[in-house]
Amino acid sequence: MIATRIAPRVRDLGDGFQVRRALPAAECRSVGPFVFFDQMGPVTMEGDKALDVRPHPHIGLATVTYLFEGEILHRDSLGSVQPIRPREVNWMTAGRGIVHSERTPAELRGRRSRLFGVQTWLALPLDAEEDEPSFSHHEGLPEWDEGGISVVVILGDLLGLASPVPTRSPTIYADISIDATRRFAVPVAHEQRGIHVVQGQVEIDGQAFGPGEMAVLQSASDAEVAATRASRVMLFGGARLDAPRHVWWNFVSSREERIAQAAADWEAGRFPKVPGETEFIPLPERGRPKPVSYP
């Protein structure tokens, strides 16, 4: 059964590069630990276009980048330099604070290239919000293929397969391709679950969903994803958050004053630098958190 239906909002990351943002939404702020869900593309970048997300900060979350097409070069303030390609995972734990950039690699610039993928943020548990930042890259994700349904397990456990990515709370995240007329039964093992349609057309609980749309399922309810044509969906979710979270710009925290502190730290240049980068994204002027005094 469907609890909430979400239509994504289009956001511009700069230079005309747009994403479809489904979370957070007015109808639903989070699904399990997932507090942010962006679909990037599909977009074809001509020779003079490239992805250039300049260095920017995060706290209190883990980012997960997963691609269907293309390649992105990740750099961060720990010194990590890691290209990510389809069916691989970049897992970055921000903890008390990290800075990173995401760019088209040098070898793809100046020629036509495609980019298509999803970036999500997972709120860290309360006891891990201020952990030391870390980064890990994972290839060879477990796959399952049977009867017109293909599954890549990105995070957590599904169909007897376990992802090697070390999550901090009960989590499920999977890339599922379904042939036309086939059905996928969504396991009820996780407290909160969502289905995001990447491509194609599916029916869930008698409702039709197209590309970019999201269904948040009722807890403990049976659900099937029926593909009316060849489709690709993301199954995601996990245990309910252990406390409410505040999200402002690139910061996530259980404490509003912590977000205000992070904003002040970024503006004052107190976050660590990304080696090899000289640019940065400035703090937004509009909707700033209220100023807080610190000793």
BALOBA-1460 file (C-alpha; in Angstrom, 3 decimals):
// residues 295
<rec num="1" residu="m" x="0.000" y="0.000" z="0.000"/>
<rec num="2" residu="i" x="1.143" y="3.532" z="-0.797"/>
<rec num="3" residu="a" x="1.461" y="6.030" z="2.049"/>
<rec num="4" residu="t" x="2.745" y="9.012" z="0.036"/>
<rec num="5" residu="r" x="3.197" y="9.894" z="-3.603"/>
<rec num="6" residu="i" x="5.966" y="12.369" z="-4.492"/>
<rec num="7" residu="a" x="6.539" y="14.297" z="-7.721"/>
<rec num="8" residu="p" x="10.133" y="15.561" z="-7.920"/>
<rec num="9" residu="r" x="11.148" y="19.215" z="-8.167"/>
<rec num="10" residu="v" x="13.687" y="20.315" z="-10.755"/>
<rec num="11" residu="r" x="16.804" y="21.992" z="-9.355"/>
<rec num="12" residu="d" x="19.648" y="23.628" z="-11.276"/>
<rec num="13" residu="l" x="23.166" y="22.827" z="-10.029"/>
<rec num="14" residu="g" x="24.697" y="25.456" z="-12.291"/>
<rec num="15" residu="d" x="25.657" y="25.723" z="-15.977"/>
<rec num="16" residu="g" x="22.249" y="24.333" z="-16.888"/>
<rec num="17" residu="f" x="22.857" y="20.960" z="-15.206"/>
<rec num="18" residu="q" x="19.527" y="19.946" z="-13.670"/>
<rec num="19" residu="v" x="18.479" y="17.284" z="-11.189"/>
<rec num="20" residu="r" x="15.102" y="15.901" z="-10.113"/>
<rec num="21" residu="r" x="14.877" y="16.199" z="-6.315"/>
<rec num="22" residu="a" x="12.320" y="13.931" z="-4.613"/>
<rec num="23" residu="l" x="13.563" y="14.164" z="-1.003"/>
<rec num="24" residu="p" x="13.171" y="16.133" z="1.130"/>
<rec num="25" residu="a" x="9.581" y="16.995" z="0.160"/>
<rec num="26" residu="a" x="6.697" y="18.669" z="1.942"/>
<rec num="27" residu="e" x="4.840" y="15.352" z="1.857"/>
<rec num="28" residu="c" x="7.734" y="13.331" z="3.272"/>
<rec num="29" residu="r" x="11.013" y="14.448" z="4.837"/>
<rec num="30" residu="s" x="12.770" y="11.065" z="5.017"/>
<rec num="31" residu="v" x="12.457" y="7.351" z="4.238"/>
<rec num="32" residu="g" x="14.501" y="5.285" z="6.675"/>
<rec num="33" residu="p" x="17.871" y="7.076" z="6.919"/>
<rec num="34" residu="f" x="17.453" y="8.661" z="3.441"/>
<rec num="35" residu="v" x="16.938" y="12.419" z="3.805"/>
<rec num="36" residu="f" x="17.926" y="13.510" z="0.284"/>
<rec num="37" residu="f" x="17.307" y="11.906" z="-3.119"/>
<rec num="38" residu="d" x="18.478" y="13.480" z="-6.405"/>
<rec num="39" residu="q" x="18.278" y="11.928" z="-9.862"/>
<rec num="40" residu="m" x="20.975" y="13.350" z="-12.151"/>
<rec num="41" residu="g" x="20.072" y="13.271" z="-15.831"/>
<rec num="42" residu="p" x="19.964" y="11.482" z="-18.131"/>
<rec num="43" residu="v" x="21.837" y="14.275" z="-19.840"/>
<rec num="44" residu="t" x="24.150" y="14.458" z="-22.853"/>
<rec num="45" residu="m" x="26.969" y="16.941" z="-22.362"/>
<rec num="46" residu="e" x="28.449" y="18.336" z="-25.541"/>
<rec num="47" residu="g" x="32.139" y="19.121" z="-25.862"/>
<rec num="48" residu="d" x="31.975" y="22.504" z="-24.125"/>
<rec num="49" residu="k" x="29.830" y="21.267" z="-21.201"/>
<rec num="50" residu="a" x="30.929" y="19.414" z="-18.076"/>
<rec num="51" residu="l" x="29.820" y="18.694" z="-14.525"/>
<rec num="52" residu="d" x="31.654" y="21.013" z="-12.150"/>
<rec num="53" residu="v" x="30.283" y="20.877" z="-8.613"/>
<rec num="54" residu="r" x="32.892" y="22.972" z="-6.807"/>
<rec num="55" residu="p" x="34.097" y="22.127" z="-3.286"/>
<rec num="56" residu="h" x="31.317" y="22.320" z="-0.703"/>
<rec num="57" residu="p" x="30.929" y="21.080" z="2.898"/>
<rec num="58" residu="h" x="28.808" y="18.433" z="4.650"/>
<rec num="59" residu="i" x="28.156" y="17.413" z="8.247"/>
<rec num="60" residu="g" x="26.077" y="14.692" z="9.916"/>
<rec num="61" residu="l" x="25.441" y="12.510" z="6.876"/>
<rec num="62" residu="a" x="26.805" y="9.909" z="4.491"/>
<rec num="63" residu="t" x="26.603" y="10.550" z="0.743"/>
<rec num="64" residu="v" x="26.035" y="7.702" z="-1.715"/>
<rec num="65" residu="t" x="26.751" y="8.289" z="-5.412"/>
<rec num="66" residu="y" x="25.544" y="5.623" z="-7.871"/>
<rec num="67" residu="l" x="25.694" y="5.921" z="-11.676"/>
<rec num="68" residu="f" x="23.857" y="4.241" z="-14.538"/>
<rec num="69" residu="e" x="25.920" y="5.996" z="-17.225"/>
<rec num="70" residu="g" x="29.004" y="8.180" z="-17.331"/>
<rec num="71" residu="e" x="31.764" y="8.960" z="-14.860"/>
<rec num="72" residu="i" x="32.377" y="11.495" z="-12.077"/>
<rec num="73" residu="l" x="35.668" y="12.331" z="-10.383"/>
<rec num="74" residu="h" x="35.352" y="12.714" z="-6.617"/>
<rec num="75" residu="r" x="37.902" y="14.693" z="-4.580"/>
<rec num="76" residu="d" x="37.644" y="15.410" z="-0.863"/>
<rec num="77" residu="s" x="39.436" y="17.063" z="2.038"/>
<rec num="78" residu="l" x="40.805" y="13.698" z="3.212"/>
<rec num="79" residu="g" x="42.865" y="13.594" z="0.015"/>
<rec num="80" residu="s" x="40.646" y="10.997" z="-1.682"/>
<rec num="81" residu="v" x="40.668" y="11.100" z="-5.497"/>
<rec num="82" residu="q" x="38.280" y="8.517" z="-6.916"/>
<rec num="83" residu="p" x="36.470" y="8.188" z="-10.245"/>
<rec num="84" residu="i" x="33.077" y="6.523" z="-9.988"/>
<rec num="85" residu="r" x="31.541" y="4.521" z="-12.829"/>
<rec num="86" residu="p" x="28.295" y="2.542" z="-13.273"/>
<rec num="87" residu="r" x="27.552" y="-0.174" z="-10.688"/>
<rec num="88" residu="e" x="30.112" y="1.199" z="-8.247"/>
<rec num="89" residu="v" x="29.531" y="3.082" z="-4.988"/>
<rec num="90" residu="n" x="31.227" y="6.109" z="-3.483"/>
<rec num="91" residu="w" x="30.329" y="6.164" z="0.245"/>
<rec num="92" residu="m" x="31.463" y="9.334" z="2.018"/>
<rec num="93" residu="t" x="30.872" y="9.789" z="5.744"/>
<rec num="94" residu="a" x="30.825" y="13.493" z="6.568"/>
<rec num="95" residu="g" x="30.555" y="13.137" z="10.341"/>
<rec num="96" residu="r" x="31.871" y="16.310" z="12.020"/>
<rec num="97" residu="g" x="32.794" y="17.813" z="8.649"/>
<rec num="98" residu="i" x="34.160" y="17.096" z="5.190"/>
<rec num="99" residu="v" x="34.508" y="19.012" z="1.912"/>
<rec num="100" residu="h" x="34.327" y="17.490" z="-1.574"/>
<rec num="101" residu="s" x="33.999" y="18.292" z="-5.258"/>
<rec num="102" residu="e" x="32.395" y="16.350" z="-8.103"/>
<rec num="103" residu="r" x="33.574" y="16.977" z="-11.654"/>
<rec num="104" residu="t" x="33.708" y="15.498" z="-15.129"/>
<rec num="105" residu="p" x="37.132" y="13.790" z="-15.434"/>
<rec num="106" residu="a" x="39.737" y="15.498" z="-17.608"/>
<rec num="107" residu="e" x="39.746" y="12.680" z="-20.184"/>
<rec num="108" residu="l" x="36.000" y="13.163" z="-20.893"/>
<rec num="109" residu="r" x="36.158" y="16.933" z="-21.316"/>
<rec num="110" residu="g" x="36.063" y="18.374" z="-24.788"/>
<rec num="111" residu="r" x="33.947" y="15.575" z="-26.209"/>
<rec num="112" residu="r" x="30.375" y="14.344" z="-26.063"/>
<rec num="113" residu="s" x="29.532" y="12.355" z="-22.926"/>
<rec num="114" residu="r" x="26.502" y="11.072" z="-21.019"/>
<rec num="115" residu="l" x="25.714" y="11.295" z="-17.306"/>
<rec num="116" residu="f" x="22.884" y="9.528" z="-15.502"/>
<rec num="117" residu="g" x="22.681" y="8.509" z="-11.859"/>
<rec num="118" residu="v" x="21.383" y="9.091" z="-8.352"/>
<rec num="119" residu="q" x="22.908" y="10.813" z="-5.356"/>
<rec num="120" residu="t" x="21.435" y="10.274" z="-1.911"/>
<rec num="121" residu="w" x="22.207" y="11.451" z="1.613"/>
<rec num="122" residu="l" x="21.706" y="9.202" z="4.627"/>
<rec num="123" residu="a" x="21.456" y="10.791" z="8.067"/>
<rec num="124" residu="l" x="23.984" y="9.266" z="10.441"/>
<rec num="125" residu="p" x="22.693" y="7.822" z="13.744"/>
<rec num="126" residu="l" x="22.811" y="10.188" z="16.721"/>
<rec num="127" residu="d" x="25.912" y="8.514" z="18.147"/>
<rec num="128" residu="a" x="27.752" y="8.883" z="14.798"/>
<rec num="129" residu="e" x="26.806" y="12.440" z="13.773"/>
<rec num="130" residu="e" x="30.184" y="13.796" z="14.897"/>
<rec num="131" residu="d" x="32.341" y="10.843" z="13.817"/>
<rec num="132" residu="e" x="35.631" y="11.394" z="12.033"/>
<rec num="133" residu="p" x="34.991" y="11.843" z="8.294"/>
<rec num="134" residu="s" x="35.854" y="8.926" z="5.998"/>
<rec num="135" residu="f" x="35.562" y="7.760" z="2.394"/>
<rec num="136" residu="s" x="35.338" y="4.338" z="0.748"/>
<rec num="137" residu="h" x="34.823" y="3.112" z="-2.807"/>
<rec num="138" residu="h" x="33.199" y="-0.235" z="-3.669"/>
<rec num="139" residu="e" x="33.091" y="-2.272" z="-6.875"/>
<rec num="140" residu="g" x="31.689" y="-5.719" z="-7.617"/>
<rec num="141" residu="l" x="28.310" y="-5.167" z="-5.965"/>
<rec num="142" residu="p" x="26.235" y="-8.361" z="-5.628"/>
<rec num="143" residu="e" x="23.777" y="-9.012" z="-8.464"/>
<rec num="144" residu="w" x="20.730" y="-11.259" z="-8.937"/>
<rec num="145" residu="d" x="19.048" y="-12.008" z="-12.288"/>
<rec num="146" residu="e" x="16.048" y="-14.269" z="-12.808"/>
<rec num="147" residu="g" x="12.775" y="-14.316" z="-14.736"/>
<rec num="148" residu="g" x="13.082" y="-10.903" z="-16.336"/>
<rec num="149" residu="i" x="14.157" y="-9.131" z="-13.141"/>
<rec num="150" residu="s" x="17.716" y="-7.939" z="-12.448"/>
<rec num="151" residu="v" x="18.831" y="-6.589" z="-9.066"/>
<rec num="152" residu="v" x="22.027" y="-4.850" z="-7.922"/>
<rec num="153" residu="v" x="22.270" y="-4.610" z="-4.121"/>
<rec num="154" residu="i" x="23.856" y="-1.237" z="-3.363"/>
<rec num="155" residu="l" x="23.359" y="-1.132" z="0.421"/>
<rec num="156" residu="g" x="22.091" y="-3.675" z="2.918"/>
<rec num="157" residu="d" x="20.682" y="-7.157" z="2.277"/>
<rec num="158" residu="l" x="18.205" y="-8.342" z="-0.353"/>
<rec num="159" residu="l" x="17.334" y="-11.729" z="-1.876"/>
<rec num="160" residu="g" x="20.041" y="-13.407" z="0.196"/>
<rec num="161" residu="l" x="22.740" y="-11.029" z="-1.078"/>
<rec num="162" residu="a" x="24.664" y="-8.539" z="1.067"/>
<rec num="163" residu="s" x="26.362" y="-5.330" z="-0.077"/>
<rec num="164" residu="p" x="29.981" y="-4.810" z="1.061"/>
<rec num="165" residu="v" x="29.276" y="-1.133" z="1.892"/>
<rec num="166" residu="p" x="29.408" y="-0.601" z="5.697"/>
<rec num="167" residu="t" x="26.184" y="1.245" z="6.603"/>
<rec num="168" residu="r" x="25.624" y="2.699" z="10.097"/>
<rec num="169" residu="s" x="21.948" y="1.684" z="10.541"/>
<rec num="170" residu="p" x="19.545" y="-0.896" z="9.026"/>
<rec num="171" residu="t" x="19.340" y="0.133" z="5.364"/>
<rec num="172" residu="i" x="18.156" y="-1.167" z="1.995"/>
<rec num="173" residu="y" x="19.103" y="0.315" z="-1.372"/>
<rec num="174" residu="a" x="18.861" y="-1.574" z="-4.664"/>
<rec num="175" residu="d" x="18.868" y="-0.939" z="-8.426"/>
<rec num="176" residu="i" x="16.099" y="-3.082" z="-9.964"/>
<rec num="177" residu="s" x="15.421" y="-3.585" z="-13.699"/>
<rec num="178" residu="i" x="12.076" y="-5.199" z="-14.577"/>
<rec num="179" residu="d" x="11.038" y="-6.465" z="-18.010"/>
<rec num="180" residu="a" x="7.609" y="-5.472" z="-19.351"/>
<rec num="181" residu="t" x="4.723" y="-7.403" z="-17.705"/>
<rec num="182" residu="r" x="6.978" y="-8.726" z="-14.914"/>
<rec num="183" residu="r" x="6.368" y="-8.027" z="-11.215"/>
<rec num="184" residu="f" x="8.715" y="-7.503" z="-8.276"/>
<rec num="185" residu="a" x="7.460" y="-8.205" z="-4.752"/>
<rec num="186" residu="v" x="8.885" y="-5.637" z="-2.322"/>
<rec num="187" residu="p" x="10.107" y="-7.296" z="0.897"/>
<rec num="188" residu="v" x="8.480" y="-6.053" z="4.128"/>
<rec num="189" residu="a" x="11.652" y="-6.555" z="6.195"/>
<rec num="190" residu="h" x="12.384" y="-2.832" z="6.541"/>
<rec num="191" residu="e" x="10.301" y="-0.392" z="8.545"/>
<rec num="192" residu="q" x="10.230" y="2.316" z="5.870"/>
<rec num="193" residu="r" x="10.504" y="1.746" z="2.115"/>
<rec num="194" residu="g" x="10.347" y="3.855" z="-1.002"/>
<rec num="195" residu="i" x="10.270" y="3.139" z="-4.752"/>
<rec num="196" residu="h" x="11.766" y="5.701" z="-7.158"/>
<rec num="197" residu="v" x="11.117" y="5.216" z="-10.877"/>
<rec num="198" residu="v" x="14.223" y="5.864" z="-12.955"/>
<rec num="199" residu="q" x="12.951" y="4.746" z="-16.362"/>
<rec num="200" residu="g" x="9.847" y="3.176" z="-17.845"/>
<rec num="201" residu="q" x="6.357" y="2.893" z="-16.380"/>
<rec num="202" residu="v" x="5.206" y="0.854" z="-13.395"/>
<rec num="203" residu="e" x="2.071" y="0.287" z="-11.346"/>
<rec num="204" residu="i" x="2.093" y="0.130" z="-7.556"/>
<rec num="205" residu="d" x="-1.156" y="-0.513" z="-5.684"/>
<rec num="206" residu="g" x="-3.089" y="0.252" z="-8.887"/>
<rec num="207" residu="q" x="-1.412" y="3.653" z="-9.404"/>
<rec num="208" residu="a" x="0.778" y="4.417" z="-12.409"/>
<rec num="209" residu="f" x="4.235" y="5.944" z="-11.861"/>
<rec num="210" residu="g" x="6.573" y="7.355" z="-14.503"/>
<rec num="211" residu="p" x="10.204" y="8.514" z="-14.570"/>
<rec num="212" residu="g" x="11.222" y="10.654" z="-11.597"/>
<rec num="213" residu="e" x="8.154" y="9.807" z="-9.496"/>
<rec num="214" residu="m" x="8.386" y="8.213" z="-6.064"/>
<rec num="215" residu="a" x="6.079" y="6.052" z="-3.944"/>
<rec num="216" residu="v" x="6.578" y="5.798" z="-0.175"/>
<rec num="217" residu="l" x="5.042" y="2.561" z="1.069"/>
<rec num="218" residu="q" x="3.108" y="1.952" z="4.266"/>
<rec num="219" residu="s" x="5.094" y="0.127" z="6.939"/>
<rec num="220" residu="a" x="4.698" y="-3.664" z="6.999"/>
<rec num="221" residu="s" x="2.396" y="-3.613" z="3.956"/>
<rec num="222" residu="d" x="2.699" y="-5.952" z="1.000"/>
<rec num="223" residu="a" x="3.567" y="-4.233" z="-2.269"/>
<rec num="224" residu="e" x="4.355" y="-5.224" z="-5.843"/>
<rec num="225" residu="v" x="5.989" y="-3.203" z="-8.582"/>
<rec num="226" residu="a" x="4.385" y="-4.214" z="-11.899"/>
<rec num="227" residu="a" x="6.195" y="-3.028" z="-15.030"/>
<rec num="228" residu="t" x="3.806" y="-1.991" z="-17.800"/>
<rec num="229" residu="r" x="6.897" y="-1.568" z="-19.977"/>
<rec num="230" residu="a" x="10.597" y="-2.273" z="-19.414"/>
<rec num="231" residu="s" x="11.480" y="-0.251" z="-16.313"/>
<rec num="232" residu="r" x="14.180" y="0.574" z="-13.816"/>
<rec num="233" residu="v" x="13.421" y="1.488" z="-10.203"/>
<rec num="234" residu="m" x="15.347" y="2.128" z="-7.001"/>
<rec num="235" residu="l" x="14.178" y="0.419" z="-3.815"/>
<rec num="236" residu="f" x="15.404" y="2.285" z="-0.735"/>
<rec num="237" residu="g" x="14.711" y="2.751" z="2.971"/>
<rec num="238" residu="g" x="15.466" y="1.172" z="6.324"/>
<rec num="239" residu="a" x="14.862" y="1.793" z="10.001"/>
<rec num="240" residu="r" x="13.067" y="4.977" z="11.028"/>
<rec num="241" residu="l" x="15.395" y="7.815" z="12.071"/>
<rec num="242" residu="d" x="16.325" y="7.711" z="15.757"/>
<rec num="243" residu="a" x="15.441" y="11.433" z="16.131"/>
<rec num="244" residu="p" x="14.153" y="14.251" z="13.917"/>
<rec num="245" residu="r" x="16.740" y="15.816" z="11.603"/>
<rec num="246" residu="h" x="17.232" y="19.378" z="10.440"/>
<rec num="247" residu="v" x="18.448" y="19.857" z="6.864"/>
<rec num="248" residu="w" x="19.781" y="23.170" z="5.618"/>
<rec num="249" residu="w" x="21.869" y="23.544" z="2.457"/>
<rec num="250" residu="n" x="24.462" y="20.708" z="2.634"/>
<rec num="251" residu="f" x="24.175" y="20.166" z="6.393"/>
<rec num="252" residu="v" x="22.190" y="17.545" z="8.329"/>
<rec num="253" residu="s" x="21.970" y="17.429" z="12.114"/>
<rec num="254" residu="s" x="19.672" y="16.640" z="15.017"/>
<rec num="255" residu="r" x="20.553" y="20.100" z="16.427"/>
<rec num="256" residu="e" x="19.701" y="23.381" z="14.736"/>
<rec num="257" residu="e" x="22.565" y="25.137" z="16.512"/>
<rec num="258" residu="r" x="25.032" y="22.632" z="15.020"/>
<rec num="259" residu="i" x="23.889" y="23.596" z="11.516"/>
<rec num="260" residu="a" x="24.295" y="27.270" z="12.339"/>
<rec num="261" residu="q" x="27.816" y="26.554" z="13.608"/>
<rec num="262" residu="a" x="28.687" y="24.651" z="10.411"/>
<rec num="263" residu="a" x="27.419" y="27.571" z="8.322"/>
<rec num="264" residu="a" x="29.562" y="30.002" z="10.311"/>
<rec num="265" residu="d" x="32.577" y="27.695" z="9.996"/>
<rec num="266" residu="w" x="32.227" y="27.450" z="6.208"/>
<rec num="267" residu="e" x="31.847" y="31.200" z="5.817"/>
<rec num="268" residu="a" x="34.920" y="31.785" z="7.989"/>
<rec num="269" residu="g" x="37.022" y="29.230" z="6.094"/>
<rec num="270" residu="r" x="37.411" y="26.845" z="9.031"/>
<rec num="271" residu="f" x="36.547" y="23.663" z="7.106"/>
<rec num="272" residu="p" x="39.467" y="21.636" z="5.699"/>
<rec num="273" residu="k" x="40.501" y="22.240" z="2.083"/>
<rec num="274" residu="v" x="40.344" y="19.840" z="-0.856"/>
<rec num="275" residu="p" x="43.899" y="19.270" z="-2.163"/>
<rec num="276" residu="g" x="44.270" y="20.498" z="-5.740"/>
<rec num="277" residu="e" x="41.117" y="22.673" z="-5.643"/>
<rec num="278" residu="t" x="41.085" y="26.469" z="-5.533"/>
<rec num="279" residu="e" x="37.354" y="27.130" z="-6.040"/>
<rec num="280" residu="f" x="34.469" y="26.726" z="-3.605"/>
<rec num="281" residu="i" x="30.689" y="27.183" z="-3.383"/>
<rec num="282" residu="p" x="29.851" y="30.130" z="-1.103"/>
<rec num="283" residu="l" x="27.282" y="29.926" z="1.674"/>
<rec num="284" residu="p" x="23.796" y="30.766" z="0.336"/>
<rec num="285" residu="e" x="22.512" y="34.198" z="1.283"/>
<rec num="286" residu="r" x="18.827" y="33.337" z="1.266"/>
<rec num="287" residu="g" x="17.247" y="31.436" z="4.146"/>
<rec num="288" residu="r" x="20.360" y="31.362" z="6.318"/>
<rec num="289" residu="p" x="20.039" y="29.690" z="9.710"/>
<rec num="290" residu="k" x="19.652" y="32.050" z="12.653"/>
<rec num="291" residu="p" x="22.979" y="33.254" z="14.032"/>
<rec num="292" residu="v" x="24.138" y="31.474" z="17.195"/>
<rec num="293" residu="s" x="26.917" y="32.576" z="19.548"/>
<rec num="294" residu="y" x="29.656" y="30.076" z="20.396"/>
<rec num="295" residu="p" x="32.318" y="30.294" z="23.115"/>
